[in-house]
Amino acid sequence: MADTTDSKKYPAQFKGAGPHGHVNKAGTAIEIYNLISKSTIKFIPFITSFNDDHTSTWSEEQVYGRMDDLLSFQRTRRTIRIEFDVPSESEEEALTNFKNVSLFKQFLYPSYTQRNNALSITGAPLFRVKLLNFVNSLKENGDGLLCKISNIAFSPNVDSGFYILNQNTGVRTGAKQNNVIVPKLFSLGFEMNVLHEYTPGWIYGQNGKRDFSNSLYPYNLQSPLSTVETTGPNTGLATNQNDRPIEIAKTAAVLAGK
């Protein structure tokens, strides 16, 4: 067990870039909302990996005498994988972060009308997750992206050490009752399967051209196909307001709860 004499000990690789000063003020917290419990948890992350995969599925039929298969489009699926480190600047913050990990894992379970009755399931564990414009529903109110989460990977960093705390008071104590081991630094990762709340695709727009059903998809960026104002106060913005990205400052304020 690492030395715990310094209650403010901070992992060396994060010194000078504390999450409160660098990340939280920028509004880049990851927020995870559980639709069953109607509860939200927040992590102030140092993102180590982000993958956003779009995969199209086709059915393929082989036909005698034809060199190519007959192809029939079925769907496009979006999967996001996020991995990040969560350091703590104090014992109290470490305990809060660790409790949020426990609650996050509870979120993966369904709701029931009766205890110990598997046939009484009433709700599936669905989520809304948001991380600025990387993970967002593109709604003006800043709702997170609707999804199911298929797995959560939690790994404490043993080199950074642990606190031994009373889980009720959040401080070190000589009494053994209610004491828990709390990591000062841990890694967390999860995979999201995005559930589309509208039908994405290309439709006929003005002047007979094809327009995408939401031109801001997926990262809240103005489409390069948008017609842009060249003069006046809106220079550089799309003529159609629906093609304009939500202001990052506004989105950051929503994520920060301001």
C-alpha positions in Angstrom: 0.0 0.0 0.0 1.4 3.4 -1.0 2.1 6.2 1.5 -1.0 8.1 2.5 0.4 10.6 4.8 -0.1 13.5 2.4 -3.8 14.0 2.0 -3.2 16.3 -1.0 -0.7 14.0 -2.8 -1.4 14.2 -6.5 -0.1 11.7 -9.2 3.1 13.1 -10.7 2.0 12.8 -14.3 -0.9 15.2 -13.6 0.9 17.9 -11.7 0.5 21.4 -13.1 -2.6 20.3 -15.1 -5.1 19.7 -12.3 -8.5 18.8 -13.5 -10.3 21.6 -11.6 -8.2 24.3 -13.2 -7.7 22.8 -16.7 -10.7 20.6 -17.4 -13.6 21.5 -15.3 -13.5 25.2 -16.1 -13.5 24.3 -19.8 -16.8 22.5 -19.3 -15.4 19.2 -20.6 -16.8 16.9 -17.9 -18.3 13.6 -19.0 -21.9 13.4 -17.8 -23.8 10.1 -17.7 -27.5 10.1 -17.1 -29.4 6.9 -16.2 -33.0 6.9 -17.5 -34.2 4.4 -14.9 -33.0 6.2 -11.7 -33.1 9.6 -13.3 -29.7 10.2 -11.8 -26.6 11.8 -13.2 -22.9 11.2 -12.4 -20.0 13.3 -13.6 -16.3 12.6 -14.1 -13.6 15.2 -14.7 -11.5 13.2 -17.2 -8.1 13.1 -18.8 -9.2 11.3 -22.0 -6.7 8.7 -23.1 -8.7 7.1 -25.9 -11.7 8.1 -28.0 -13.1 5.9 -30.8 -16.3 6.7 -32.8 -17.1 4.0 -35.3 -19.8 4.0 -37.9 -20.4 0.6 -39.5 -22.7 -0.1 -42.4 -24.3 -3.6 -42.6 -25.3 -5.1 -46.0 -26.8 -8.4 -46.9 -24.9 -10.2 -49.7 -26.4 -12.8 -52.0 -24.4 -14.8 -54.4 -25.9 -15.4 -57.9 -24.7 -17.9 -60.4 -22.9 -16.3 -63.3 -22.6 -12.9 -61.6 -19.2 -11.7 -60.5 -20.5 -9.5 -57.8 -22.9 -10.2 -55.0 -26.4 -8.7 -55.0 -26.1 -6.1 -52.2 -29.0 -4.9 -50.0 -28.3 -2.1 -47.5 -29.6 -2.8 -43.9 -28.4 -0.2 -41.4 -25.5 2.0 -40.2 -24.5 1.4 -36.6 -22.6 3.9 -34.4 -20.4 2.7 -31.6 -18.4 5.0 -29.3 -15.6 3.8 -27.0 -14.2 6.3 -24.4 -11.3 5.7 -22.0 -10.0 8.2 -19.5 -8.1 8.7 -16.3 -9.7 10.2 -13.2 -7.2 11.7 -10.7 -8.2 13.1 -7.3 -6.8 16.2 -5.6 -8.0 15.3 -2.1 -9.4 12.4 -0.1 -12.9 13.7 -0.3 -12.8 13.9 -4.1 -11.2 10.4 -4.3 -14.1 9.0 -2.3 -16.7 10.9 -4.4 -15.1 9.6 -7.7 -15.0 6.0 -6.4 -18.7 6.2 -5.2 -19.6 7.4 -8.7 -17.9 4.3 -10.2 -20.0 2.1 -8.0 -23.2 3.9 -9.0 -22.2 3.7 -12.7 -22.0 0.0 -12.4 -25.4 -0.2 -10.7 -26.7 1.7 -13.7 -26.1 -1.3 -15.9 -29.0 -3.2 -14.3 -32.7 -3.1 -15.2 -35.7 -2.1 -13.0 -38.1 -4.5 -11.5 -41.6 -4.3 -9.9 -40.8 -7.1 -7.5 -37.6 -8.1 -5.7 -36.0 -11.4 -6.7 -38.5 -11.8 -9.6 -36.7 -11.9 -12.9 -40.1 -11.9 -14.7 -41.0 -8.5 -13.4 -38.5 -6.4 -15.4 -40.1 -3.1 -16.3 -37.2 -1.0 -17.7 -34.0 -1.5 -19.6 -30.8 0.3 -18.6 -30.6 3.2 -21.1 -28.4 6.3 -20.8 -27.7 9.8 -22.1 -24.0 10.6 -22.3 -22.5 13.9 -23.2 -19.0 15.3 -23.7 -19.1 18.7 -25.4 -19.7 18.3 -29.2 -18.0 14.9 -29.4 -20.9 13.1 -27.7 -24.1 15.1 -27.8 -27.6 14.8 -29.1 -27.4 18.1 -31.0 -30.5 19.4 -29.2 -30.5 23.0 -28.1 -31.0 22.0 -24.4 -27.7 20.0 -24.5 -29.2 16.6 -23.9 -26.8 13.7 -24.0 -26.7 11.1 -26.7 -29.2 8.3 -26.1 -27.5 5.0 -25.9 -27.0 1.6 -24.3 -23.7 0.9 -22.6 -22.5 -2.6 -23.2 -19.5 -2.7 -20.8 -17.6 -0.7 -18.2 -13.9 -1.3 -17.5 -12.5 0.0 -14.2 -8.9 -0.2 -13.3 -7.3 1.5 -10.2 -3.7 2.7 -10.6 -1.8 0.9 -7.9 1.4 2.9 -8.5 -0.4 6.1 -7.4 -1.6 4.5 -4.2 -4.8 4.4 -2.1 -6.5 6.2 0.7 -8.0 4.2 3.6 -11.0 6.2 4.5 -14.2 6.0 6.5 -16.9 5.9 3.8 -19.3 7.9 5.9 -17.1 10.8 7.0 -14.6 10.7 4.0 -11.6 11.1 6.3 -8.9 8.7 7.7 -9.8 7.2 11.0 -8.3 4.8 13.5 -11.5 2.8 13.7 -11.9 -0.1 11.3 -15.6 0.1 11.1 -16.8 1.4 7.7 -13.2 1.8 6.4 -12.7 1.3 2.6 -9.8 1.4 0.3 -10.1 4.3 -2.2 -7.8 4.7 -5.3 -6.2 8.1 -5.8 -6.1 7.6 -9.5 -8.1 5.1 -11.7 -8.8 4.5 -15.3 -12.4 4.1 -16.6 -13.7 3.0 -20.0 -17.0 2.2 -21.5 -18.6 1.4 -24.9 -21.8 3.0 -26.1 -24.1 1.8 -28.8 -25.9 4.9 -30.0 -29.7 4.9 -30.5 -30.7 7.3 -33.2 -33.6 9.5 -32.1 -34.4 10.6 -35.7 -33.8 9.0 -39.1 -30.4 10.1 -40.4 -30.0 10.1 -44.1 -30.1 12.2 -47.3 -33.4 13.7 -48.5 -34.5 16.1 -51.2 -33.9 19.7 -50.1 -34.1 23.1 -51.9 -33.5 23.3 -55.6 -33.7 19.5 -55.9 -30.4 18.9 -54.2 -29.9 16.3 -51.5 -29.6 17.5 -47.9 -28.7 15.5 -44.9 -31.5 15.2 -42.3 -29.3 16.9 -39.7 -26.3 18.7 -41.2 -24.7 19.1 -37.8 -24.3 15.4 -37.3 -22.3 14.0 -35.6 -20.0 16.6 -34.1 -22.1 19.8 -34.2 -20.0 21.2 -37.1 -21.4 23.2 -39.9 -21.6 21.1 -43.1 -19.1 22.0 -45.9 -22.2 21.6 -48.2 -24.0 24.5 -46.4 -24.5 27.8 -48.1 -22.5 30.4 -46.1 -23.1 34.1 -45.6 -20.4 36.1 -47.2 -21.3 39.6 -46.0 -23.0 41.2 -43.0 -23.0 40.3 -39.3 -23.4 36.5 -40.0 -20.4 36.3 -42.3 -19.1 32.7 -42.2 -22.3 31.2 -40.8 -24.7 29.0 -42.7 -27.6 30.8 -44.4 -30.0 28.2 -43.0 -29.8 28.5 -39.2 -30.5 24.7 -38.9 -27.0 24.2 -40.5 -25.3 26.3 -37.9 -23.5 24.6 -35.0 -24.6 25.2 -31.4 -22.3 27.7 -29.8 -19.6 25.8 -27.9 -19.6 28.3 -25.1 -23.4 27.7 -24.6 -23.0 23.9 -24.7 -20.1 24.1 -22.2 -22.3 26.2 -19.9 -25.1 23.6 -20.1 -22.7 20.8 -19.3 -21.3 22.7 -16.3 -24.8 23.2 -15.0 -24.8 27.0 -15.3 
